[in-house]
Amino acid sequence: MSTESGELLGIDPVELRFPFELNKQISCTLQLTNKTDKQVAFKVKTTSPKKYCVRPNNGMVAPRSKADVVVTMQAQRDVPPDMQCKDKFLVQSATVAKEVVPKEVTGDMFTKDSGNVVEEVKLKVVYVAPSSSQSERFEDGNLGSLSYQEETKEPKESEKIITEPFALISKLMEEKNSAIELNNKVRQELDFLRRDISRRHGGFSLVLVLVVAILGILLGFLMKR
């Protein structure tokens, strides 16, 4: 994958690709890389806010570090004409003081009047057509609406064998995305906590060591799920 070249953040991938399927939430992950020695705040916007869920939609990336943003498209009931999508995303980034924490990120930080170095990168949304086998499954009516339940037949045993693994895969992907989001937040908070304690006391304390150990065990458990 190519990475968008910017002065502040590298963004990978440069376009949001969703393998489009009807009546199914679909997620993809953006990786933001701080290319500077300064702390960089970011904010993600979209032209269709009701259609997408962005977690987190703003935050902080420590110097020479990375952060993940999970973008989830809500389940769609209709196939767009020619599988074309006009939705766009805007990733804003700005250098901020090292004392700023993620919960203090506001929209005012990304204006020219803020005095910060600000960048904006636009990303396109691309729908990837499903395979022929997936199209046939949807045409069978297994995802029919409630108004047609009386006419819908029970799926055959062979159809259950085909569709159940995909449902399991979708669930595992959602759990993975949640773990990535939690890992990103914990990593940011831990970094700020470590620098704050180091600045105040001139070194690491026993409390920080215990916090790091506990968070390490928790993250290890989440990532194995």
Stockholm file with secondary structure:
# STOCKHOLM 1.0

chainA/1-225         MSTESGELLGIDPVELRFPFELNKQISCTLQLTNKTDKQVAFKVKTTSPKKYCVRPNNGMVAPRSKADVVVTMQAQRDVPPDMQCKDKFLVQSATVAKEVVPKEVTGDMFTKDSGNVVEEVKLKVVYVAPSSSQSERFEDGNLGSLSYQEETKEPKESEKIITEPFALISKLMEEKNSAIELNNKVRQELDFLRRDISRRHGGFSLVLVLVVAILGILLGFLMKR
#=GR chainA/1-225 SS CCCBCCSSEEEESSEEEEECCBTCCEEEEEEEEECSSSEEEEEEEESCTTTEEEESSEEEECTTCEEEEEEEECCBSSCCGGGCCCCEEEEEEEEECTTCCGGGCCGGGGSGGGCSCEEEEEEEEEEECCCHHHHHHHHTTTTCCGGGGGGCCCCCHHHHHHHHHHHHHHHHHHHHHHHHHHHHHHHHHHHHHHHHHHHHHSSCCHHHHHHHHHHHHHHHHHHHC
#=GC SS_cons         CCCBCCSSEEEESSEEEEECCBTCCEEEEEEEEECSSSEEEEEEEESCTTTEEEESSEEEECTTCEEEEEEEECCBSSCCGGGCCCCEEEEEEEEECTTCCGGGCCGGGGSGGGCSCEEEEEEEEEEECCCHHHHHHHHTTTTCCGGGGGGCCCCCHHHHHHHHHHHHHHHHHHHHHHHHHHHHHHHHHHHHHHHHHHHHHSSCCHHHHHHHHHHHHHHHHHHHC
//
